[in-house]
Amino acid sequence: MSKIFSISKPLDMHLHLRDNDMLNLVGPLTSNTFCGAIIMPNLVPPVTTKEAVVAYKNRIKQACGNDTFEPYMTLFFQNYSREFLEDVKDEITAIKLYPAGITTNSETGVSSMDIETLRPTLQAMSDLGIILCIHGETNGFVMDREAEFMPIYESIASNFPNLKIIMEHITTKSAVEMLDKYPNLYATITLHHLLITLDDVVGGMLKPHLFCKPIAKRYEDRAALLNVALGANPKVCFGSDSAPHPKNKKESCGCAAGVFTAPIALQVLTELFEKHNCLDNLQKFVSDNAINIYGINPPSKTITLEKADFKVPSSYKNDTETVVPMYANEVIKWSLVN
């Protein structure tokens, strides 16, 4: 008999769903297996108003049909007034800060990380209990960008001790070490950064479907991420950063940054945690920790998996969009139970 494993209320705390036809394609691939997700706001134009938040959430709900799934909405960081934040607070779960130009659709992000420039908005967020999510990279040398951002995390954390800060999709040993320095710092970790290093992306033939930002790092960085994830450190939770791009945008000059893992995330996480004899900790990593960190009450949903081979499709497509998942055409060891 196949081995069976169940996860209650699985959550993806960092997700890109895009919009329009792409949303209609990829939305159900998440809502099929997760009960909720933190939705990134870097659309074109970015989500910066209450009306845009509500409208986007409605489009997500429509795309996901009858699935039990709660989109936890975010705003794209700007210098918002306290009055605006008071009005929009009940419609959002967090605000996402992007340094300008650092990743996909972030051109209108924050151009200066000067703490005094950001203070009015951050203080209002702190007072109102709104969580701050940060894409923590500088514009320095690509392998050093996250490490160079650590002093900025320290500055924000120390200046706003009551502001809960999520270091998004951390990739380095230095970011893991930062978790112990400030009680208001937390982090999300992706599936792909638990699995790959830069060697997997460019060490042989270039693999465009593994190219992402932040870029995969060194072996010691992956080991540090695995240590806190497999151990279900209460300050970290799963955030896929699943980032779909059309196949022709990935397999081209100027390859778009993003790894699409939504359809296989739970299955491969189960395989990874079992491999390291840590399967009992997976519930905390993909659900319990996020509930505690964000203070949310997600809808009830249980996903059951079985240890049975599953061949990952070469692509997922609808009439206008085609996306290629991580591990396309490869066999993974766990499958969803229908």
Helices and strands as residue ranges (DSSP letters): E 4-8, E 11-15, H 20-31, E 36-39, H 50-64, E 70-72, E 74-76, H 82-88, G 89-91, E 94-97, H 115-128, E 131-134, H 145-159, E 165-167, H 173-178, E 185-189, H 191-195, H 198-202, G 208-210, H 219-230, E 236-238, H 247-250, H 265-275, G 279-281, H 282-283, I 284-288, H 289-294, E 302-306, E 310-311, E 316-317, E 322-323, E 331-332, E 335-336
